[in-house]
Amino acid sequence: MRHLLVPTIALLITGCSGLGVVPMGRDTYMIAREGSFTTFSGGAVKAELYQEANRFCESKGEQLMPLKDSSIDKGYGRHASAEVQFRCLDSNDPELRRPTMETEPSMKIKFE
């Protein structure tokens, strides 16, 4: 029983789960993560993901170009989580521009 206590506590303290940066196509990547049991805000998880995405692009000598993001706050039976989709582009790439982020509605109503 004692042998399981230390790894369990370490897992609870670190708490974040995710696969890291995942390629989605040419110069396009996605990163997602679930927060720890002490993280209540999906926005806080999203901010960490943007920092990690920026470090990833900088390690390639490129600039971060956000494409899409989403987050969910902690609720009953779920951890806070977030996802960020982005591109790593050369600073001279014509597609590198000021990001214009759009939020997708959580509900779409269709009238016929």
Rosetta blueprint (number, residue, H / E / L):
1 M L
2 R H
3 H H
4 L H
5 L H
6 V H
7 P H
8 T H
9 I H
10 A H
11 L H
12 L H
13 I H
14 T H
15 G L
16 C L
17 S E
18 G L
19 L L
20 G L
21 V L
22 V E
23 P E
24 M E
25 G E
26 R L
27 D L
28 T E
29 Y E
30 M E
31 I E
32 A E
33 R E
34 E E
35 G L
36 S L
37 F L
38 T L
39 T L
40 F L
41 S L
42 G H
43 G H
44 A H
45 V H
46 K H
47 A H
48 E H
49 L H
50 Y H
51 Q H
52 E H
53 A H
54 N H
55 R H
56 F H
57 C H
58 E H
59 S H
60 K L
61 G L
62 E L
63 Q E
64 L E
65 M E
66 P E
67 L E
68 K E
69 D E
70 S E
71 S E
72 I E
73 D L
74 K L
75 G E
76 Y L
77 G L
78 R E
79 H L
80 A L
81 S E
82 A E
83 E E
84 V E
85 Q E
86 F E
87 R E
88 C E
89 L E
90 D L
91 S L
92 N L
93 D L
94 P L
95 E L
96 L L
97 R L
98 R L
99 P L
100 T L
101 M L
102 E L
103 T L
104 E L
105 P L
106 S L
107 M L
108 K L
109 I L
110 K L
111 F L
112 E L
